[in-house]
Amino acid sequence: MNLDDKFKKELDTCSLDLFDKNIDRGAVFLLNGNLDIISVAKAIAEDQVQSISNWLNSEELIKFTKEMVEENKNFQFQYLIIQPYVIIKKVS
């Protein structure tokens, strides 16, 4: 199974409370904008440093902080776990 298929199979939706501990340790990243969650997961898994760095610098990918929880607590998020990180994208 290639990474695209693996991540498509693992993609799920949840609320933020599932990731309280991950947020506390700074391991959750939010896709901001039109980035595709599968493509970002693949870039992280393949250690594509330049792509990841570009997304972070342009704030298309941002570290999700405790301060962001309150304003986002009522939303649902798609998520993928790429150890030790969790990437999320708001869906509603």
LOTIBA-260478 format. One line per field, with one value per residue (C-alpha): residue in three letters; x, y, z. Coordinates in steps of 0.05 Angstrom, whole numbers. Layout:
% LOTIBA-260478
code: (ALA|...)
x: (X|...)
y: (Y|...)
z: (Z|...)
This chain:
% LOTIBA-260478
code: (MET|ASN|LEU|ASP|ASP|LYS|PHE|LYS|LYS|GLU|LEU|ASP|THR|CYS|SER|LEU|ASP|LEU|PHE|ASP|LYS|ASN|ILE|ASP|ARG|GLY|ALA|VAL|PHE|LEU|LEU|ASN|GLY|ASN|LEU|ASP|ILE|ILE|SER|VAL|ALA|LYS|ALA|ILE|ALA|GLU|ASP|GLN|VAL|GLN|SER|ILE|SER|ASN|TRP|LEU|ASN|SER|GLU|GLU|LEU|ILE|LYS|PHE|THR|LYS|GLU|MET|VAL|GLU|GLU|ASN|LYS|ASN|PHE|GLN|PHE|GLN|TYR|LEU|ILE|ILE|GLN|PRO|TYR|VAL|ILE|ILE|LYS|LYS|VAL|SER)
x: (0|29|27|-32|-75|-52|-70|-136|-155|-133|-165|-219|-259|-265|-270|-209|-219|-188|-122|-115|-50|-21|-38|-6|59|58|49|-14|-11|-69|-75|-94|-123|-126|-72|-92|-85|-61|-6|17|17|58|108|117|124|176|213|204|236|232|158|142|186|151|82|103|134|72|27|-9|12|12|25|-42|-36|-77|-98|-133|-176|-231|-246|-246|-279|-345|-314|-300|-232|-204|-141|-83|-30|41|81|98|52|-22|-46|-116|-160|-225|-285|-344)
y: (0|68|128|161|99|90|162|160|99|131|199|212|268|289|348|378|345|281|318|354|319|329|403|409|381|424|367|389|429|462|466|538|550|503|453|380|341|278|317|349|282|251|309|300|224|232|287|339|394|448|440|438|499|537|521|542|607|624|603|552|503|530|500|494|524|520|592|570|516|561|594|526|481|476|455|386|371|320|291|246|222|221|203|245|296|305|347|375|413|447|417|450)
z: (0|-19|27|-10|-1|72|90|52|93|159|147|199|230|303|351|384|452|422|417|484|502|432|434|503|476|413|364|328|263|228|153|139|70|10|27|17|81|45|9|74|110|54|57|132|125|70|108|52|93|39|27|101|114|58|86|156|131|91|149|107|161|232|301|337|406|470|458|393|426|452|385|349|401|363|297|269|239|190|220|205|254|228|289|329|296|284|226|225|177|195|160|195)
